[in-house]
Structure formats: structure tokens, C-alpha cells
Amino acid sequence: MDLTPLYELRERLRAAAIAGAALAAEDFRLARALEGLAPLEKTSPVFAKLGQLGRSALAPDCDWEGGRAGALLDAITLCDAVLCTQGAVAVPGELEELPRRAGGTVLTNAPYSVVAPLVEALTTSGSGHYSTVVDARKAHRELFADYRVRDALVKALGASYGELADDAARWLCEEDESVLPLLTEGFDPAGKKEMARRVQVIDAIAGGSCNDWYLSQLDGAKKQVRVMLLYALRHRPENLPLLLEMEKKEKGDNKDAVRWALARIDNFGALPFWREMMETDLIENGRFFMASNSPAATALTAELLEQELEEPPVPADRPWYAEKEKRLANLLYALVGKTGSAICDAYRKGAALGTRLDGSRAWQNAKGEAVNEQMFFQRPGGKKHPFSVALVEVLNQTIQWAPDPMLCALAEELYEKYGGLWAAPAVCAALLTKGSEEAAAVGKKLLSPGLLERLTGKADRKLLIDLVLDQLAGPGGALPDYMRRGVPSKAAYRRVNNDPAGLVKAFWVDLYYTPLAAPLDGWWYELMMQRRMEQKLQYFVDPDDPALCQKLGKYFYDRLRMGSTELSLTAACDLLQRCGYTDLKGVLGSYAKHTSRPISYWDFLTALKHIPLTDPERADELHAVWTGGRYSGWPEKAIERQLEEWWGK
């Protein structure tokens, strides 16, 4: 349909309105435009109505309601409305589909004013950008699905502020494979840490499915990028010949990356290589087996540990003793994360030794003097202990990382046979595999007061329960935000499984503890409260359980108010608010009055800012504590400025 007459009529109607309705009857151009509309009036009642309105505006004796001016305005309004419904946009040429954009096409319903500052903070450097990104992640996580933010997040892998780059890598690892094109687009194998992080993220998301891409990038890869590409080859068993060849050619960090990959490749053909390596230097090469459950690493670790656990003779000199201690220490590290019948047999052999490796080893120094020493060992992230305790810790840690049925059964078997600290992995296995009541029944049986009292010393009583709850957490295994920085859980495991050279640190800190199979029975809360285990208890607060929050909130509130909490002030205040406690006025002042521990001004100030008070109320509380006399060493001028700001003076 040719709409030219409509456009001409609208132009003349507007001109007539500008000239004035009184002159419309004499406007011959408007009359000519109405003549052009006549053919269209026969096709639609709407066009006929428009023509009627226009002629009424021209008629000398206009009888339209509202007069000539009303007819003219109604005609303009109707003409605009008709043209609006008939609008169209077109360009010459054939219709073609748009090419798919790398990284997805999701566009969130967010205004530019919200997305633009986030994209700017991710792609440029400047003061406050990191907090902008972190705050947006907490408050509007859905924005990070937007393709504009995704693209900026990939660019943030090269941020000059290392913490932002590491967080960007961690967040990208939570994405699916749709983000891979963004990571491979513009990839430079000769690049720096940004490109190494890209490989790290691709490895975490895609694993072996990108093996051809890893291989294609190796020729031009340098430094950190080459390290990560070499390590990514561990996913495919068919890469074994290539890795064995590269192990002979690569040097430094690259050679180490190849060895980390060979220790994790799912190919039993790696066993001869590792057997030769361990015979050459077990102390140097044992580290590569840490947290690996590959067939070769598992078989060789079990074999070497059984050999090392043969009843040792009394050492005659220091060198023998030192070598023995180092070999066992490396094998205990290698034992973490492994399972299977041979591994279980090695545990049985170590448990059967009891405390025979715990005692002092007598030897004579160069002067002929008798020296008594004890061998100490530690699991990854743990403290040093005698061998009998360290072996329990390794089994306990492995079960907490992944409750393998064979290891869970082994834990029960060793407890039934030897008792004592072997209760820890047995109870831990119950918490990770059984229902609430069943797990509580196991806890009541193995952690009864009688058993705890029979253990030697207060430290061992505490150690037993600490082991059980070491890396466990409540619903979902998620930690609150204030706990996420510096959490040691699985840090060593994360390092060797994602970054063997320690060059790209996005995975050094794990944000999640292992979730329980079912919610804790109330007996566990009573146990932890009785033994003042606040550091553990904080991980099991469930905001969706009002009754539990009320109970735990009162416990934490009383502990904080009386100055006896083991938590930091900020953590305690945040925890109380998670439990639903909003009236915290005076609680920090009470803590400062009763505690025997020193409090820094900045810790107190940070905690004060974390509780729901008005600025004048914060000022009153700070002033009361400062003038109380106990904290005269706090910075006077800084406190005065803060008080003036909060009081509004």
C-alpha cells in the first residue's frame, strides 16, 4: 500500500495547525492533500474517518464537536496513529542470519547504568574497582551471565590487581563450555600470566575435551603459558608417549609440569617411569604424587609405603635417621587422596605398628654424645605429629575430601581393632555417608565422654573432635563471605591439581568445605558448645532453621558479650546477624570491658562498622570504650576524627 498520501496529509494538517484553525478553510494545499487520500478512504473505515475529519476542518460551517480547531486536532491525532501502526523498516538485499557471537548471547535485563560501571571496573585499573566488582558479584550475580560482563571478565584475567585477576579466574571456572570461545579468541601462547590463567580456566571447564587445542598451542608457548599447557595434557591417556618424550627435553618449571601431568595421567604405562624416578630419589620425586589417584601413583605409593613400614632397626647415626624421616614424610603426603585394596593394606600395616615409630631414636653425634629424637610428620595443611597420629590424619583427610566406600569401611575396621584416634575417620565417614540420626548414633558411641577421658591428655581429647569436623560444613558446604579469605582447606590439593608451579594462584584458597550427607543432629551442637568449639560451630549455622539460629545466636551473643569468644570481632558480629540478631547495641563495649585479650583499634572499628547501628550510636560506643581507660594506646587523633564524623560535628 502506498502511504504517500497519508504523509502528505499529516504535513498539511500540522502546517494548518501552526497557521491557525481560522485559516484552515482557505488552505488549498490541505484540500489537495484530502483529494489524494480519497482512493484510500474506500479501502478502510479508518481512512474514511480521517477524510471526514479533514473535510470538517475545511468546511465554512464546521459542525464538528469542538469546532474547527477540534476537528483539526482530531485529524492530526488520528493521522499520526495510523502512520504509527503502518511503520516499517527495510534495507535492500537478501535476509541473512547473524553469525553466533563467541561466548554466548545472553543479555540480562539490566540498565546500562548498572552494567557499564561493572564492565569498566573489570577492564580498567583504578581505585575502588575491585570493591565494585566484588559487591556486584554478591548483590547481582545474575549480571555475570550477561555476554558483555562475560567478555569483560575474560579481559580481567590480565588485571594489574592480582586479586581481581584471581577472582575472575575462579568465577569463570564456574561457567559452562559456552564461555570457551571467549577464552580461545585472541589467545596468545607467547603471552604472560593472563594467557596462563586462560589455560587454567579452560583446563578446569573442559578438561581433556580441549586436548587438540592444548597441543596446537604448544609450539609457540612460553613460560607460564607453556607450564599450564603441558600440565593440561594429563587428561588424556594417549598423551603418555608425548609426555615421556617431553620429560627428557623440558627444563625447570616446564619439566616439573610434565612430571605433575605424568603423576596424574590415567595410564598404568607411567609406572615404569615413576618406579625409576622413585628409586633415584624418592624424597625429591614423592611430592608429585600428592593428591593423585592415578593407577601408577596409587600402586607405587602403596608398594613403597609398605616397604618403608618394615620394622626399622635402631638407627646408628643421624644420616640414616634423617633419610627415614624424609621418606616417610613424602609417602604420607603422597598417600592423601588415594584408595584401593593395596592402599588399604598399607594403612593396615601402618596401624599395626602402633606407636613403634613414635618413640625416640637414639644415636650418637660426632662427639660421641647420646642424642634422643623423635620423628614428626604432618598431613597437608596440618600440624606436626608422631607417625601414629599423622597416619590417622591422612586417612581422615582423604575421607573428608571424598568419602570413598572402601576407605570408610577401613576406618570402621581400624577403630574396631585399635580404638583411640581411629574413631575420628570412622565418625567422619558416618557424617558424610549416613543420615542425621545414624551419624549421631555413631558419634555418641565413639566420642562418648568415657572414651574422651581415656585418651591421654587434654590435647588428644580436643584433637579427636577437631579431626572429625576439620573440613566439614553445614548446608551446601558454603562458607559465609567473611570466612572465605585465607581458608586453608584443601589449599595444597588445589595447588597441585590446578597450578603445579604455583605461578597462577587462582585456586590456592578453596571457598567450600565438604558438605554433610544430612543436617547435624542436635547432639553435635551440644557437644561443640560444651567444648567451646566456636571455630567449628560457625560452619554449621543454618539461616533457614530459626530454632537453631536462636539457640546458637544466644550462645555466640553471650560469649561475645562476656569477652570470651574465640572468633574475631568482625566474624562474631557477622555470625550473630546470620543468626537473626539485629540488636547489637553495647555488645562490643561489653566485650572490650570483659576480655583479657588485647584489642587493636582497627579491629574494633571494623567490627563496629559491621553491626546495625546509627553513626551517633557507633560514636557513643567507641567513645565509651576509649575513655574507659583500658585502651589509652589507641590512636587519639584518628579516634577524634572518627567521632567527629559519626557525631556530625
HUGI-V187206 format. One record per residue. SS is DSSP state (H for helix, E for strand, C for the rest). D_FIRST is the distance of its C-alpha to the first C-alpha in whole Angstrom. Layout:
BEGIN
ss=(SS:SS)
d_first=(D_FIRST:D_FIRST)
END
This chain:
BEGIN
ss=(C:C:C:H:H:H:H:H:H:H:H:H:H:H:H:H:H:H:H:C:H:H:H:H:H:H:C:H:H:H:H:H:H:H:H:H:H:H:H:H:H:C:C:C:H:H:H:H:H:H:H:H:H:H:H:H:H:H:C:C:C:C:C:C:C:C:H:H:H:H:H:H:H:H:H:H:H:H:H:H:H:H:H:H:H:C:C:C:C:C:C:C:C:C:C:C:C:C:C:C:C:C:C:C:C:C:C:C:C:C:C:H:H:H:H:H:H:H:H:H:H:H:H:C:C:C:C:C:H:H:H:H:H:H:H:H:H:H:H:C:H:H:H:H:H:C:H:H:H:H:H:H:H:H:H:H:H:H:C:C:C:H:H:H:H:H:H:H:H:H:H:H:C:C:C:C:H:H:H:H:H:H:H:H:C:C:C:C:C:C:C:C:H:H:H:H:H:H:H:H:H:H:H:H:H:H:H:H:H:H:H:H:H:H:H:H:H:C:C:C:C:C:H:H:H:H:H:H:H:H:H:H:H:H:H:C:H:H:H:H:H:H:H:H:H:H:H:H:H:C:C:H:H:H:H:H:H:H:H:H:H:H:H:H:C:C:C:H:H:H:H:H:H:H:H:H:H:H:H:H:H:H:H:H:H:H:H:H:H:C:C:C:C:C:H:H:H:H:H:H:H:H:H:H:H:H:H:H:C:C:C:C:C:C:C:C:C:H:H:H:H:H:H:H:H:H:H:H:H:H:H:H:H:H:H:C:C:C:C:C:H:H:H:H:H:H:H:H:H:H:H:H:C:C:C:C:C:C:C:E:E:E:E:E:C:C:C:C:C:E:E:E:E:E:C:C:E:C:C:C:C:C:C:C:E:C:H:H:H:H:H:H:H:H:H:H:H:H:H:H:H:C:C:C:H:H:H:H:H:H:H:H:H:H:H:H:H:H:C:H:H:H:H:H:H:H:H:H:H:H:H:H:H:C:C:H:H:H:H:H:H:H:H:H:H:H:C:C:H:H:H:H:H:H:C:C:H:H:H:H:H:H:H:H:H:H:H:H:C:C:C:E:E:C:H:H:H:E:C:C:H:H:H:C:C:C:C:C:C:C:H:H:H:H:H:H:H:H:C:C:C:C:C:C:C:C:C:C:C:C:C:E:C:E:E:C:C:C:C:C:C:H:H:H:H:H:H:H:H:H:C:C:C:H:H:H:H:H:H:H:C:C:C:C:C:H:H:H:H:H:H:H:H:H:H:H:H:H:H:H:H:C:C:C:C:C:C:C:H:H:H:H:H:H:H:H:H:H:C:C:C:C:C:C:C:C:H:H:H:H:H:H:H:H:C:C:C:C:C:C:H:H:H:H:H:H:H:H:H:C:C:C:C:C:H:H:H:H:H:H:H:H:H:H:H:H:C:C:C:C:C:C:C:C:C:H:H:H:H:H:H:H:H:H:H:H:H:C:C)
d_first=(0:4:6:9:11:11:13:15:16:17:19:21:21:23:25:26:27:29:31:32:31:33:32:28:29:30:27:26:23:22:22:20:17:17:17:14:12:14:11:9:13:13:10:12:15:15:13:16:18:17:17:21:22:21:23:26:26:27:29:33:34:31:32:30:32:33:32:30:30:29:26:25:25:24:21:20:21:18:16:17:17:13:12:15:13:10:12:12:15:15:18:18:21:22:22:26:28:30:33:36:37:41:43:40:37:38:36:38:37:39:38:39:42:44:43:43:47:48:46:48:51:51:50:52:56:57:59:58:56:57:58:54:53:56:55:51:52:54:52:49:49:46:45:47:44:41:41:41:45:45:45:47:50:50:51:53:55:57:57:60:61:63:62:59:58:60:58:55:57:58:55:53:55:54:50:49:49:45:47:49:46:46:50:50:48:49:53:56:59:61:60:62:62:58:58:61:59:56:58:60:57:55:59:59:55:55:59:60:56:56:59:57:56:59:61:58:59:63:63:62:63:65:67:66:63:65:67:64:63:66:67:63:65:67:64:65:68:67:68:71:73:70:72:75:75:73:76:78:76:75:76:77:74:72:75:75:71:72:75:73:71:73:75:72:70:70:73:76:77:77:81:83:81:82:85:86:85:87:90:90:89:88:88:85:83:83:80:78:78:77:75:74:74:74:76:78:79:79:82:84:84:85:88:89:89:92:94:94:95:98:101:102:105:106:105:108:106:103:101:101:100:97:95:96:94:91:90:90:88:85:86:85:82:81:82:79:76:77:78:80:83:85:84:85:88:88:88:91:93:92:93:96:97:97:98:100:98:98:102:103:104:107:108:110:109:110:113:114:113:111:108:106:102:99:96:93:89:86:83:79:79:82:85:89:91:93:92:93:90:88:88:87:84:82:82:81:78:77:76:74:72:72:74:75:76:79:80:80:82:84:84:86:88:90:90:92:94:95:93:93:90:88:87:84:82:83:82:79:78:78:76:73:73:75:73:75:78:79:78:80:83:84:84:86:88:88:88:90:93:96:94:93:96:98:96:98:97:94:92:92:91:88:87:87:84:83:82:81:78:78:74:73:70:69:65:63:66:64:66:65:63:67:68:66:68:71:71:73:72:72:71:74:72:68:70:71:68:66:67:71:71:71:68:65:66:63:65:68:68:66:64:65:69:69:68:70:70:70:70:74:76:78:81:80:79:82:84:82:82:86:86:84:82:79:78:77:76:73:71:71:70:67:65:63:67:68:72:72:71:73:76:75:74:77:79:77:78:81:82:80:82:85:84:85:82:81:78:77:76:72:72:74:72:68:70:71:67:66:69:67:70:68:71:73:75:78:78:78:81:83:82:84:87:88:87:90:87:86:83:81:79:76:76:77:74:71:72:72:69:68:69:67:69:68:69:72:73:73:75:78:78:78:81:83:83:84:87:88:90:90:87:88:87:84:82:83:81:78:78:79:75:74:75:74:71:71:73:70:73)
END
